């Protein structure tokens, strides 16, 4: 992995694919504080930091069997 790979920006569509959910579910989880907030890149452009998404995924992994 490249050092700057964690600073990559992910689209809403990409996050929905990673999280396996709809856009509506994603935004509900963001609003309820259950998922990291996105960054506003422009007037109508919102992206998620890959590092935030990766940290959220890591916190959801079950340890043990």
C-alpha positions as CSV (number, residue, x, y, z in Angstrom):
1,X,0.0,0.0,0.0
2,X,1.3,3.5,-0.9
3,X,1.7,5.9,2.0
4,X,-0.8,8.3,0.5
5,X,-3.3,5.5,-0.2
6,X,-5.1,6.1,3.2
7,X,-5.7,9.8,2.1
8,X,-7.6,8.7,-1.0
9,X,-11.1,10.0,-1.4
10,X,-14.0,7.7,-2.0
11,X,-17.2,8.5,-3.7
12,X,-20.6,7.8,-2.1
13,X,-21.1,5.1,-4.6
14,X,-17.8,3.4,-3.7
15,X,-18.6,3.6,0.0
16,X,-22.0,2.1,-0.6
17,X,-20.4,-0.8,-2.4
18,X,-17.8,-1.3,0.4
19,X,-20.5,-1.1,3.1
20,X,-23.0,-3.1,1.0
21,X,-25.9,-0.7,1.6
22,X,-28.0,1.8,-0.2
23,X,-27.3,5.6,-0.3
24,X,-30.3,6.2,2.0
25,X,-29.0,3.7,4.6
26,X,-25.5,5.3,4.3
27,X,-26.8,8.8,4.9
28,X,-29.0,7.6,7.8
29,X,-25.9,6.0,9.5
30,X,-23.9,9.2,9.0
31,X,-26.7,11.3,10.5
32,X,-27.0,9.0,13.5
33,X,-23.3,9.1,14.1
34,X,-22.8,5.4,13.2
35,X,-20.5,6.1,10.2
36,X,-17.8,8.7,9.6
37,X,-18.9,12.1,8.2
38,X,-17.8,12.8,4.6
39,X,-15.8,15.8,3.4
40,X,-17.3,18.5,1.2
41,X,-14.9,18.8,-1.8
42,X,-16.9,21.3,-3.8
43,X,-20.4,22.9,-3.9
44,X,-22.0,19.6,-4.9
45,X,-19.2,17.1,-4.4
46,X,-18.9,15.0,-1.2
47,X,-16.2,12.3,-0.6
48,X,-15.3,10.0,2.2
49,X,-11.7,9.6,3.4
50,X,-10.5,6.1,2.8
51,X,-8.8,6.1,6.2
52,X,-12.1,6.9,7.9
53,X,-13.9,4.1,6.1
54,X,-11.0,1.6,6.9
55,X,-11.0,2.6,10.6
56,X,-14.8,2.1,10.7
57,X,-14.5,-1.4,9.0
58,X,-11.7,-2.4,11.4
59,X,-13.9,-1.4,14.4
60,X,-16.6,-3.7,13.1
61,X,-14.5,-6.8,12.7
62,X,-15.2,-9.5,15.3
63,X,-12.1,-10.7,17.2
64,X,-12.1,-14.5,17.9
65,X,-14.3,-17.2,16.6
